[in-house]
Amino acid sequence: MSKLRRQLSAGIVNSVETKNLREIKAKTGNLYESISIVAKRANQINISLKEELHNKLDEFASHTDSLEEIHENKEQIEISRAYERMPNPALLATQEFLENKVYFRKGEDELFS
């Protein structure tokens, strides 16, 4: 398991849970700003996970077009299943945001963490 996957999925439940909107709003003073920050972080997580998955699956890619050479690779299937079992990037981003692990800033003069 890669360092990124271990870091992201440590202690996070793979199901949707109700969050307190007041707690989310309290981080920035505006619920919509908080949701926007979470969404941007979720996109970052999603991009990095996709890159990591594609890099791992490229190792198994065959560069020939012959249908006879295509076969199921058990390692490839296990890698894909492991990524499918991971929590959704939005859940990961929300958890990071609530634990103050996301750095963000508003404009040029106000800084938040």
The first five atom37 places (N, CA, C, CB, O) and aatype in JSON, in Angstrom:
{
  "aatype": [12, 15, 11, 10, 1, 1, 5, 10, 15, 0, 7, 9, 19, 2, 15, 19, 6, 16, 11, 2, 10, 1, 6, 9, 11, 0, 11, 16, 7, 2, 10, 18, 6, 15, 9, 15, 9, 19, 0, 11, 1, 0, 2, 5, 9, 2, 9, 15, 10, 11, 6, 6, 10, 8, 2, 11, 10, 3, 6, 13, 0, 15, 8, 16, 3, 15, 10, 6, 6, 9, 8, 6, 2, 11, 6, 5, 9, 6, 9, 15, 1, 0, 18, 6, 1, 12, 14, 2, 14, 0, 10, 10, 0, 16, 5, 6, 13, 10, 6, 2, 11, 19, 18, 13, 1, 11, 7, 6, 3, 6, 10, 13, 15],
  "atom_mask": [
    [1, 1, 1, 1, 1],
    [1, 1, 1, 1, 1],
    [1, 1, 1, 1, 1],
    [1, 1, 1, 1, 1],
    [1, 1, 1, 1, 1],
    [1, 1, 1, 1, 1],
    [1, 1, 1, 1, 1],
    [1, 1, 1, 1, 1],
    [1, 1, 1, 1, 1],
    [1, 1, 1, 1, 1],
    [1, 1, 1, 0, 1],
    [1, 1, 1, 1, 1],
    [1, 1, 1, 1, 1],
    [1, 1, 1, 1, 1],
    [1, 1, 1, 1, 1],
    [1, 1, 1, 1, 1],
    [1, 1, 1, 1, 1],
    [1, 1, 1, 1, 1],
    [1, 1, 1, 1, 1],
    [1, 1, 1, 1, 1],
    [1, 1, 1, 1, 1],
    [1, 1, 1, 1, 1],
    [1, 1, 1, 1, 1],
    [1, 1, 1, 1, 1],
    [1, 1, 1, 1, 1],
    [1, 1, 1, 1, 1],
    [1, 1, 1, 1, 1],
    [1, 1, 1, 1, 1],
    [1, 1, 1, 0, 1],
    [1, 1, 1, 1, 1],
    [1, 1, 1, 1, 1],
    [1, 1, 1, 1, 1],
    [1, 1, 1, 1, 1],
    [1, 1, 1, 1, 1],
    [1, 1, 1, 1, 1],
    [1, 1, 1, 1, 1],
    [1, 1, 1, 1, 1],
    [1, 1, 1, 1, 1],
    [1, 1, 1, 1, 1],
    [1, 1, 1, 1, 1],
    [1, 1, 1, 1, 1],
    [1, 1, 1, 1, 1],
    [1, 1, 1, 1, 1],
    [1, 1, 1, 1, 1],
    [1, 1, 1, 1, 1],
    [1, 1, 1, 1, 1],
    [1, 1, 1, 1, 1],
    [1, 1, 1, 1, 1],
    [1, 1, 1, 1, 1],
    [1, 1, 1, 1, 1],
    [1, 1, 1, 1, 1],
    [1, 1, 1, 1, 1],
    [1, 1, 1, 1, 1],
    [1, 1, 1, 1, 1],
    [1, 1, 1, 1, 1],
    [1, 1, 1, 1, 1],
    [1, 1, 1, 1, 1],
    [1, 1, 1, 1, 1],
    [1, 1, 1, 1, 1],
    [1, 1, 1, 1, 1],
    [1, 1, 1, 1, 1],
    [1, 1, 1, 1, 1],
    [1, 1, 1, 1, 1],
    [1, 1, 1, 1, 1],
    [1, 1, 1, 1, 1],
    [1, 1, 1, 1, 1],
    [1, 1, 1, 1, 1],
    [1, 1, 1, 1, 1],
    [1, 1, 1, 1, 1],
    [1, 1, 1, 1, 1],
    [1, 1, 1, 1, 1],
    [1, 1, 1, 1, 1],
    [1, 1, 1, 1, 1],
    [1, 1, 1, 1, 1],
    [1, 1, 1, 1, 1],
    [1, 1, 1, 1, 1],
    [1, 1, 1, 1, 1],
    [1, 1, 1, 1, 1],
    [1, 1, 1, 1, 1],
    [1, 1, 1, 1, 1],
    [1, 1, 1, 1, 1],
    [1, 1, 1, 1, 1],
    [1, 1, 1, 1, 1],
    [1, 1, 1, 1, 1],
    [1, 1, 1, 1, 1],
    [1, 1, 1, 1, 1],
    [1, 1, 1, 1, 1],
    [1, 1, 1, 1, 1],
    [1, 1, 1, 1, 1],
    [1, 1, 1, 1, 1],
    [1, 1, 1, 1, 1],
    [1, 1, 1, 1, 1],
    [1, 1, 1, 1, 1],
    [1, 1, 1, 1, 1],
    [1, 1, 1, 1, 1],
    [1, 1, 1, 1, 1],
    [1, 1, 1, 1, 1],
    [1, 1, 1, 1, 1],
    [1, 1, 1, 1, 1],
    [1, 1, 1, 1, 1],
    [1, 1, 1, 1, 1],
    [1, 1, 1, 1, 1],
    [1, 1, 1, 1, 1],
    [1, 1, 1, 1, 1],
    [1, 1, 1, 1, 1],
    [1, 1, 1, 1, 1],
    [1, 1, 1, 0, 1],
    [1, 1, 1, 1, 1],
    [1, 1, 1, 1, 1],
    [1, 1, 1, 1, 1],
    [1, 1, 1, 1, 1],
    [1, 1, 1, 1, 1],
    [1, 1, 1, 1, 1]
  ],
  "atom_positions": [
    [[0.85, -1.17, 0.0], [0.0, 0.0, 0.0], [0.89, 1.23, 0.0], [-0.96, 0.0, 1.21], [1.87, 1.31, 0.75]],
    [[0.55, 2.18, -0.83], [1.39, 3.36, -0.95], [1.22, 4.29, 0.25], [1.07, 4.11, -2.24], [0.25, 4.2, 1.0]],
    [[2.17, 5.16, 0.41], [2.15, 6.11, 1.52], [0.93, 7.02, 1.42], [3.43, 6.94, 1.54], [0.3, 7.32, 2.43]],
    [[0.6, 7.46, 0.2], [-0.55, 8.34, 0.0], [-1.85, 7.66, 0.42], [-0.64, 8.79, -1.47], [-2.67, 8.25, 1.12]],
    [[-2.03, 6.42, -0.01], [-3.26, 5.7, 0.32], [-3.37, 5.45, 1.81], [-3.32, 4.39, -0.43], [-4.46, 5.58, 2.38]],
    [[-2.27, 5.09, 2.46], [-2.3, 4.87, 3.91], [-2.63, 6.15, 4.64], [-0.95, 4.32, 4.4], [-3.42, 6.16, 5.58]],
    [[-2.03, 7.24, 4.2], [-2.24, 8.54, 4.84], [-3.68, 8.99, 4.68], [-1.28, 9.59, 4.26], [-4.28, 9.51, 5.62]],
    [[-4.23, 8.8, 3.5], [-5.57, 9.3, 3.23], [-6.67, 8.47, 3.88], [-5.8, 9.35, 1.76], [-7.68, 9.02, 4.32]],
    [[-6.49, 7.17, 3.94], [-7.58, 6.33, 4.42], [-7.43, 5.93, 5.89], [-7.66, 5.09, 3.59], [-8.22, 5.12, 6.38]],
    [[-6.47, 6.47, 6.59], [-6.26, 6.11, 7.99], [-7.39, 6.64, 8.86], [-4.9, 6.65, 8.49], [-7.56, 7.85, 9.01]],
    [[-8.16, 5.74, 9.42], [-9.19, 6.11, 10.37], [-10.41, 6.76, 9.78], [0.0, 0.0, 0.0], [-11.18, 7.39, 10.52]],
    [[-10.63, 6.65, 8.49], [-11.8, 7.27, 7.87], [-12.75, 6.17, 7.43], [-11.38, 8.17, 6.66], [-12.37, 5.23, 6.74]],
    [[-14.0, 6.31, 7.85], [-15.02, 5.33, 7.52], [-15.41, 5.51, 6.05], [-16.26, 5.48, 8.45], [-15.48, 6.63, 5.55]],
    [[-15.65, 4.4, 5.37], [-15.95, 4.43, 3.94], [-17.45, 4.59, 3.69], [-15.44, 3.17, 3.27], [-17.96, 4.06, 2.71]],
    [[-18.15, 5.3, 4.56], [-19.57, 5.55, 4.36], [-19.87, 7.01, 4.69], [-20.44, 4.59, 5.23], [-19.12, 7.67, 5.42]],
    [[-20.96, 7.48, 4.16], [-21.34, 8.87, 4.35], [-21.96, 9.04, 5.73], [-22.32, 9.34, 3.25], [-22.81, 8.26, 6.14]],
    [[-21.51, 10.07, 6.42], [-22.05, 10.39, 7.73], [-22.52, 11.83, 7.73], [-21.0, 10.15, 8.85], [-21.97, 12.67, 7.01]],
    [[-23.52, 12.13, 8.52], [-24.03, 13.49, 8.63], [-22.99, 14.35, 9.35], [-25.39, 13.52, 9.38], [-22.45, 13.95, 10.38]],
    [[-22.72, 15.51, 8.81], [-21.77, 16.44, 9.43], [-22.52, 17.64, 9.97], [-20.69, 16.88, 8.41], [-23.57, 18.02, 9.45]],
    [[-21.98, 18.24, 11.0], [-22.57, 19.43, 11.59], [-22.2, 20.64, 10.73], [-22.08, 19.62, 13.07], [-21.03, 21.0, 10.61]],
    [[-23.2, 21.26, 10.13], [-22.95, 22.39, 9.24], [-22.39, 23.6, 9.99], [-24.23, 22.79, 8.52], [-21.62, 24.38, 9.43]],
    [[-22.76, 23.75, 11.24], [-22.22, 24.87, 12.03], [-20.72, 24.73, 12.23], [-22.93, 24.96, 13.4], [-19.98, 25.71, 12.21]],
    [[-20.28, 23.49, 12.43], [-18.85, 23.23, 12.6], [-18.09, 23.53, 11.3], [-18.61, 21.77, 13.03], [-17.0, 24.1, 11.33]],
    [[-18.68, 23.15, 10.18], [-18.05, 23.42, 8.88], [-18.03, 24.92, 8.61], [-18.8, 22.69, 7.74], [-17.02, 25.45, 8.14]],
    [[-19.12, 25.6, 8.92], [-19.2, 27.05, 8.69], [-18.24, 27.81, 9.6], [-20.64, 27.54, 8.94], [-17.7, 28.85, 9.2]],
    [[-18.0, 27.31, 10.8], [-17.16, 28.01, 11.77], [-15.72, 28.16, 11.29], [-17.18, 27.27, 13.09], [-15.02, 29.07, 11.73]],
    [[-15.26, 27.29, 10.41], [-13.87, 27.34, 9.95], [-13.57, 28.59, 9.14], [-13.55, 26.1, 9.13], [-12.47, 29.13, 9.21]],
    [[-14.55, 29.05, 8.35], [-14.32, 30.22, 7.48], [-15.3, 31.35, 7.74], [-14.42, 29.81, 6.03], [-15.06, 32.49, 7.33]],
    [[-16.4, 31.06, 8.43], [-17.42, 32.06, 8.64], [-18.49, 32.03, 7.56], [0.0, 0.0, 0.0], [-19.49, 32.75, 7.65]],
    [[-18.29, 31.21, 6.54], [-19.24, 31.12, 5.45], [-19.31, 29.66, 5.0], [-18.83, 32.06, 4.26], [-18.3, 29.07, 4.63]],
    [[-20.51, 29.09, 5.05], [-20.69, 27.68, 4.7], [-20.27, 27.41, 3.26], [-22.14, 27.28, 4.9], [-19.63, 26.39, 2.99]],
    [[-20.61, 28.31, 2.34], [-20.3, 28.07, 0.93], [-18.79, 28.14, 0.65], [-21.03, 29.09, 0.07], [-18.29, 27.41, -0.2]],
    [[-18.09, 29.0, 1.37], [-16.63, 29.04, 1.23], [-16.02, 27.74, 1.73], [-16.04, 30.24, 2.01], [-15.11, 27.18, 1.11]],
    [[-16.52, 27.26, 2.85], [-16.02, 26.0, 3.41], [-16.26, 24.84, 2.45], [-16.69, 25.71, 4.77], [-15.37, 24.02, 2.24]],
    [[-17.45, 24.78, 1.88], [-17.77, 23.7, 0.93], [-16.88, 23.82, -0.31], [-19.27, 23.75, 0.52], [-16.44, 22.81, -0.86]],
    [[-16.62, 25.04, -0.74], [-15.76, 25.25, -1.91], [-14.34, 24.77, -1.62], [-15.73, 26.74, -2.3], [-13.71, 24.15, -2.48]],
    [[-13.84, 25.03, -0.44], [-12.5, 24.59, -0.05], [-12.44, 23.06, -0.01], [-12.1, 25.18, 1.33], [-11.48, 22.46, -0.49]],
    [[-13.46, 22.44, 0.55], [-13.52, 20.97, 0.61], [-13.56, 20.39, -0.8], [-14.76, 20.5, 1.43], [-12.89, 19.4, -1.09]],
    [[-14.35, 21.01, -1.68], [-14.47, 20.51, -3.06], [-13.14, 20.61, -3.79], [-15.55, 21.3, -3.82], [-12.76, 19.69, -4.52]],
    [[-12.42, 21.72, -3.61], [-11.12, 21.87, -4.27], [-10.13, 20.84, -3.74], [-10.57, 23.3, -4.07], [-9.35, 20.28, -4.51]],
    [[-10.14, 20.59, -2.44], [-9.24, 19.58, -1.87], [-9.62, 18.18, -2.36], [-9.28, 19.63, -0.33], [-8.73, 17.37, -2.62]],
    [[-10.91, 17.9, -2.49], [-11.36, 16.61, -2.99], [-10.87, 16.4, -4.43], [-12.9, 16.5, -2.93], [-10.48, 15.3, -4.8]],
    [[-10.89, 17.45, -5.24], [-10.37, 17.36, -6.6], [-8.87, 17.05, -6.6], [-10.64, 18.66, -7.37], [-8.4, 16.24, -7.4]],
    [[-8.12, 17.7, -5.71], [-6.69, 17.43, -5.6], [-6.43, 15.97, -5.22], [-6.04, 18.37, -4.58], [-5.56, 15.32, -5.81]],
    [[-7.16, 15.47, -4.25], [-7.0, 14.08, -3.82], [-7.35, 13.14, -4.96], [-7.88, 13.79, -2.59], [-6.64, 12.17, -5.2]],
    [[-8.45, 13.42, -5.65], [-8.89, 12.57, -6.74], [-7.85, 12.5, -7.86], [-10.22, 13.07, -7.3], [-7.57, 11.43, -8.38]],
    [[-7.28, 13.64, -8.21], [-6.26, 13.68, -9.27], [-5.03, 12.87, -8.86], [-5.85, 15.14, -9.57], [-4.51, 12.1, -9.67]],
    [[-4.58, 13.03, -7.63], [-3.38, 12.3, -7.2], [-3.65, 10.79, -7.13], [-2.91, 12.82, -5.83], [-2.77, 10.0, -7.47]],
    [[-4.84, 10.39, -6.7], [-5.17, 8.97, -6.66], [-5.27, 8.38, -8.06], [-6.47, 8.75, -5.91], [-4.81, 7.26, -8.3]],
    [[-5.86, 9.13, -8.98], [-5.96, 8.66, -10.37], [-4.57, 8.49, -10.98], [-6.79, 9.63, -11.21], [-4.31, 7.5, -11.66]],
    [[-3.7, 9.45, -10.75], [-2.33, 9.36, -11.28], [-1.62, 8.13, -10.72], [-1.54, 10.63, -10.96], [-0.96, 7.4, -11.45]],
    [[-1.75, 7.93, -9.42], [-1.1, 6.79, -8.77], [-1.65, 5.47, -9.31], [-1.29, 6.85, -7.25], [-0.88, 4.55, -9.59]],
    [[-2.97, 5.38, -9.47], [-3.58, 4.16, -9.99], [-3.15, 3.9, -11.43], [-5.11, 4.26, -9.91], [-2.82, 2.77, -11.78]],
    [[-3.16, 4.94, -12.26], [-2.75, 4.76, -13.65], [-1.29, 4.36, -13.76], [-3.01, 6.04, -14.45], [-0.93, 3.56, -14.62]],
    [[-0.44, 4.92, -12.91], [0.97, 4.53, -12.93], [1.14, 3.05, -12.57], [1.79, 5.41, -11.96], [1.95, 2.35, -13.17]],
    [[0.38, 2.59, -11.58], [0.49, 1.18, -11.19], [-0.08, 0.27, -12.28], [-0.25, 0.93, -9.87], [0.48, -0.8, -12.54]],
    [[-1.17, 0.68, -12.9], [-1.78, -0.17, -13.92], [-1.01, -0.14, -15.24], [-3.21, 0.27, -14.16], [-1.12, -1.07, -16.04]],
    [[-0.23, 0.91, -15.47], [0.6, 0.97, -16.68], [1.66, -0.12, -16.69], [1.27, 2.34, -16.79], [2.11, -0.54, -17.76]],
    [[2.06, -0.58, -15.52], [3.04, -1.66, -15.44], [2.5, -2.94, -16.08], [3.42, -1.92, -13.98], [3.26, -3.78, -16.56]],
    [[1.17, -3.09, -16.07], [0.55, -4.3, -16.6], [0.09, -4.14, -18.04], [-0.63, -4.68, -15.74], [-0.36, -5.11, -18.66]],
    [[0.2, -2.94, -18.58], [-0.32, -2.69, -19.93], [0.5, -3.45, -20.97], [-0.3, -1.19, -20.24], [1.73, -3.49, -20.92]],
    [[-0.22, -4.04, -21.9], [0.46, -4.69, -23.0], [0.38, -3.76, -24.21], [-0.16, -6.11, -23.32], [-0.69, -3.2, -24.49]],
    [[1.46, -3.59, -24.89], [1.52, -2.63, -25.98], [1.27, -3.28, -27.34], [2.86, -1.94, -25.98], [1.61, -2.72, -28.38]],
    [[0.69, -4.45, -27.31], [0.33, -5.11, -28.56], [-1.19, -5.09, -28.7], [0.88, -6.58, -28.61], [-1.91, -5.04, -27.7]],
    [[-1.66, -5.13, -29.92], [-3.09, -5.05, -30.17], [-3.73, -6.41, -30.38], [-3.35, -4.19, -31.36], [-4.9, -6.49, -30.75]],
    [[-3.0, -7.45, -30.15], [-3.5, -8.8, -30.37], [-4.47, -9.2, -29.26], [-2.33, -9.8, -30.46], [-4.14, -9.09, -28.07]],
    [[-5.65, -9.65, -29.63], [-6.64, -10.09, -28.65], [-6.22, -11.39, -27.98], [-7.99, -10.27, -29.32], [-6.67, -11.68, -26.87]],
    [[-5.38, -12.15, -28.63], [-4.94, -13.42, -28.06], [-4.06, -13.22, -26.84], [-4.21, -14.22, -29.1], [-3.99, -14.1, -25.99]],
    [[-3.39, -12.08, -26.75], [-2.45, -11.85, -25.65], [-3.1, -11.19, -24.44], [-1.32, -10.99, -26.14], [-2.46, -11.03, -23.4]],
    [[-4.36, -10.82, -24.57], [-5.04, -10.18, -23.44], [-5.5, -11.26, -22.47], [-6.25, -9.33, -23.93], [-6.16, -12.22, -22.87]],
    [[-5.15, -11.11, -21.22], [-5.54, -12.07, -20.2], [-5.76, -11.33, -18.9], [-4.47, -13.18, -20.02], [-5.32, -10.2, -18.73]],
    [[-6.45, -11.97, -18.0], [-6.71, -11.35, -16.7], [-5.47, -11.47, -15.84], [-7.92, -12.01, -16.01], [-4.85, -12.53, -15.74]],
    [[-5.13, -10.39, -15.23], [-3.99, -10.37, -14.33], [-4.52, -10.18, -12.91], [-2.97, -9.24, -14.71], [-5.14, -9.16, -12.62]],
    [[-4.3, -11.13, -12.05], [-4.85, -11.07, -10.69], [-4.31, -9.9, -9.9], [-4.55, -12.36, -9.96], [-5.04, -9.3, -9.11]],
    [[-3.05, -9.56, -10.08], [-2.47, -8.42, -9.37], [-3.17, -7.13, -9.8], [-0.96, -8.32, -9.64], [-3.47, -6.27, -8.96]],
    [[-3.42, -7.0, -11.08], [-4.08, -5.81, -11.6], [-5.5, -5.68, -11.02], [-4.13, -5.85, -13.15], [-5.93, -4.59, -10.66]],
    [[-6.19, -6.79, -10.94], [-7.55, -6.79, -10.38], [-7.51, -6.41, -8.91], [-8.22, -8.16, -10.57], [-8.36, -5.64, -8.45]],
    [[-6.55, -6.94, -8.16], [-6.44, -6.61, -6.73], [-6.14, -5.13, -6.52], [-5.35, -7.46, -6.07], [-6.69, -4.5, -5.61]],
    [[-5.27, -4.57, -7.34], [-4.96, -3.14, -7.23], [-6.21, -2.31, -7.48], [-3.84, -2.74, -8.23], [-6.5, -1.38, -6.73]],
    [[-6.95, -2.66, -8.51], [-8.19, -1.93, -8.83], [-9.2, -2.04, -7.7], [-8.8, -2.46, -10.13], [-9.85, -1.05, -7.35]],
    [[-9.35, -3.21, -7.14], [-10.29, -3.4, -6.03], [-9.88, -2.61, -4.8], [-10.4, -4.87, -5.68], [-10.73, -2.08, -4.09]],
    [[-8.59, -2.54, -4.53], [-8.11, -1.78, -3.38], [-8.47, -0.31, -3.52], [-6.59, -1.95, -3.21], [-8.86, 0.33, -2.54]],
    [[-8.33, 0.22, -4.72], [-8.68, 1.63, -4.94], [-10.19, 1.84, -4.89], [-8.13, 2.1, -6.28], [-10.65, 2.91, -4.47]],
    [[-10.95, 0.85, -5.3], [-12.41, 0.97, -5.23], [-12.91, 0.96, -3.8], [-13.07, -0.15, -6.01], [-13.93, 1.58, -3.49]],
    [[-12.2, 0.27, -2.9], [-12.6, 0.19, -1.5], [-12.22, 1.43, -0.7], [-11.99, -1.02, -0.86], [-12.7, 1.62, 0.42]],
    [[-11.37, 2.26, -1.26], [-10.93, 3.46, -0.54], [-12.09, 4.43, -0.36], [-9.78, 4.14, -1.28], [-13.02, 4.45, -1.16]],
    [[-12.05, 5.24, 0.69], [-13.09, 6.25, 0.88], [-13.12, 7.25, -0.28], [-12.88, 7.0, 2.21], [-12.1, 7.5, -0.93]],
    [[-14.28, 7.78, -0.51], [-14.48, 8.79, -1.54], [-13.6, 10.01, -1.25], [-15.97, 9.19, -1.62], [-13.45, 10.39, -0.08]],
    [[-13.0, 10.64, -2.27], [-12.18, 11.83, -2.04], [-12.91, 12.95, -1.31], [-11.67, 12.34, -3.36], [-12.29, 13.71, -0.55]],
    [[-14.21, 13.08, -1.51], [-14.98, 14.11, -0.8], [-15.02, 13.82, 0.7], [-16.42, 14.2, -1.36], [-14.95, 14.74, 1.51]],
    [[-15.13, 12.53, 1.06], [-15.1, 12.18, 2.49], [-13.73, 12.46, 3.1], [-15.47, 10.7, 2.67], [-13.63, 12.97, 4.21]],
    [[-12.69, 12.13, 2.34], [-11.33, 12.4, 2.82], [-11.09, 13.89, 2.99], [-10.3, 11.82, 1.84], [-10.52, 14.32, 4.0]],
    [[-11.53, 14.68, 2.02], [-11.33, 16.13, 2.07], [-12.11, 16.75, 3.22], [-11.74, 16.78, 0.74], [-11.6, 17.64, 3.9]],
    [[-13.32, 16.29, 3.45], [-14.13, 16.82, 4.56], [-13.47, 16.52, 5.89], [-15.55, 16.23, 4.52], [-13.42, 17.38, 6.77]],
    [[-12.98, 15.3, 6.04], [-12.31, 14.93, 7.28], [-11.06, 15.77, 7.51], [-11.94, 13.44, 7.26], [-10.82, 16.25, 8.62]],
    [[-10.26, 15.96, 6.47], [-9.07, 16.8, 6.58], [-9.45, 18.22, 6.97], [-8.28, 16.8, 5.25], [-8.81, 18.83, 7.82]],
    [[-10.49, 18.75, 6.35], [-10.94, 20.12, 6.64], [-11.36, 20.27, 8.09], [-12.11, 20.51, 5.71], [-10.99, 21.24, 8.76]],
    [[-12.12, 19.31, 8.59], [-12.59, 19.38, 9.97], [-11.46, 19.19, 10.99], [-13.66, 18.33, 10.2], [-11.56, 19.66, 12.12]],
    [[-10.4, 18.5, 10.58], [-9.26, 18.3, 11.47], [-8.18, 19.36, 11.29], [-8.67, 16.92, 11.24], [-7.07, 19.2, 11.79]],
    [[-8.48, 20.43, 10.57], [-7.55, 21.54, 10.31], [-6.27, 21.08, 9.61], [-7.2, 22.24, 11.61], [-5.2, 21.61, 9.9]],
    [[-6.38, 20.12, 8.73], [-5.22, 19.65, 7.97], [-5.15, 20.26, 6.58], [-5.26, 18.14, 7.86], [-4.25, 19.93, 5.8]],
    [[-6.07, 21.15, 6.26], [-6.11, 21.79, 4.95], [-5.69, 23.25, 5.12], [-7.54, 21.69, 4.31], [-6.25, 23.98, 5.93]],
    [[-4.7, 23.65, 4.34], [-4.27, 25.05, 4.36], [-5.05, 25.79, 3.28], [-2.72, 25.19, 4.13], [-5.13, 25.33, 2.14]],
    [[-5.63, 26.92, 3.65], [-6.32, 27.76, 2.67], [-6.18, 29.2, 3.11], [-7.82, 27.35, 2.53], [-5.92, 29.49, 4.28]],
    [[-6.37, 30.09, 2.17], [-6.31, 31.51, 2.51], [-7.38, 32.24, 1.74], [-4.92, 32.09, 2.2], [-7.85, 31.8, 0.69]],
    [[-7.77, 33.38, 2.28], [-8.82, 34.19, 1.69], [-8.21, 35.51, 1.28], [-10.02, 34.4, 2.68], [-7.79, 36.3, 2.12]],
    [[-8.16, 35.76, -0.01], [-7.6, 37.0, -0.51], [-6.11, 37.08, -0.24], [0.0, 0.0, 0.0], [-5.43, 36.06, -0.15]],
    [[-5.62, 38.28, -0.12], [-4.2, 38.5, 0.09], [-3.85, 38.71, 1.56], [-3.75, 39.68, -0.72], [-2.72, 38.43, 1.97]],
    [[-4.8, 39.22, 2.35], [-4.42, 39.62, 3.69], [-4.89, 38.67, 4.8], [-4.95, 40.98, 3.95], [-4.23, 38.61, 5.84]],
    [[-5.97, 37.94, 4.63], [-6.46, 37.04, 5.67], [-5.93, 35.64, 5.45], [-7.99, 37.04, 5.71], [-6.06, 35.1, 4.35]],
    [[-5.34, 35.05, 6.47], [-4.85, 33.68, 6.37], [-5.6, 32.78, 7.34], [-3.33, 33.62, 6.65], [-5.86, 33.16, 8.48]],
    [[-5.94, 31.59, 6.87], [-6.6, 30.58, 7.7], [-5.77, 29.32, 7.65], [-8.05, 30.31, 7.23], [-4.91, 29.17, 6.78]],
    [[-6.01, 28.42, 8.58], [-5.38, 27.09, 8.51], [-6.3, 26.06, 9.06], [-4.06, 27.06, 9.26], [-5.96, 24.88, 9.1]]
  ]
}
